[in-house]
Every structure is written in structure tokens, then in C-alpha cells.
Amino acid sequence: YANGFRTDLGLAGILTGTEPIAGDATGSSIYLNAPGTQALATRLQRHGYSTHFVSGSSLFFLDADQWLPSVGFANLHGPAPAPGETRGNYVFQTWSDRETYNVALKVMQQTPSPGLFVVNTMSSHMPYHHPETGARGEQAAMAYADEAFANFHHALLAQGFFDEGGILVLTGDHRSMTPIST
């Protein structure tokens, strides 16, 4: 589970190298005081990189809008909180992977090199469905996620992202390591 079963635990492990920390599951991130000096974004900023986190979910979710800046992310991009969403009352509002990738591409085009771009997609999260056709089930959701990623990759190649020295970290939320039923 990449440092835990929750989104923030996995992201903190990836972005800070922090070992798993046992914490509560109340919805408040235990990474609000993550060690920013050790984080990837903080280290890259020291070398002139701009740092961007693009999320398919509200950055209000699990306090990402608070702890991501503490680990070096100067630029946060994500959908507005859902109507009625508060820090203790989550309403799951997301962008599709295609929307998330389009925002990431726009940010990348507008950002001078070098840059760190962490993109967190949501279409592989329960309840499983294809956001464009409405088809339900894990197979439909994963096929959509694969197609959206392939299109994103082609767009990155076309705009020369990989020639410019940028760093891309792509994460998905969250298909646990359990077999997909057939």
C-alpha cells in the first residue's frame, strides 16, 4: 500500500521518504508536520525547480492544501471543494483523469523548465466507473484510466516534456493490492 492504506500516507511516503507512521484514521492528515527538509520538492526547489502538485480531488481532502506546501510544493492545482465540504466532512468530488491530465499539461506548458510535477489521478478509485460512458465496474474504470494515461503520454511527447529536463511523478488513488474480480 505504499506506506499505508490512505491517500495521504502513500503520498507522504513517496514525496518525503517517510517510513510508515501509525496514526488515526479520522480524516485529518498525520503528515501536517512532515519533514519538509527531506522532501523531494524541497530539495528540488533548492536547485531551481518549480514545484507543482496536480490533484484530481479537492486539495481540502485530508488537508493536502496544508501539508503539501510544508513539504515544498509551491503550486497546488485541483478542483474546488464540493459544496458543503469541510475538513471533517468529506464529499468526494473529483476530476476525471482526462481533466486532471489536461490541467497538468496546461501547467507544464506555462512553466519554465525545470519543474517537478506530481499528478494524482482519481479514476481508479471506488466506486468504479468510466467517467465518460458511465459504464460501471473495475474493468471499465481501469480501461478508462489506461486510455487517459496513454493520451497524456502522447501529449507529453508531442510537447517535448521529456526533452526539457522536467520530472514527472504520477500516482493514482487508490487501487489496493487486491485481485480484480472477473
ABEGO torsion letter per residue (X at the ends): XGGEABAAAAAAAAAAGBBBBBBBAAGBBAAAABBAAABAAAAAAAAGBBBBBBBABBAABGGAAAAAAAAGBABBBBBBBBBGBBAABBBBBBBBAAAAAAAAAAAAAABBOBBBBBBBBAAABOBBBBAAAGBBEAAAAAAAAAAAAAAAAAAAAAAGAAAAGBBBBBBBOBBBBBBBBX
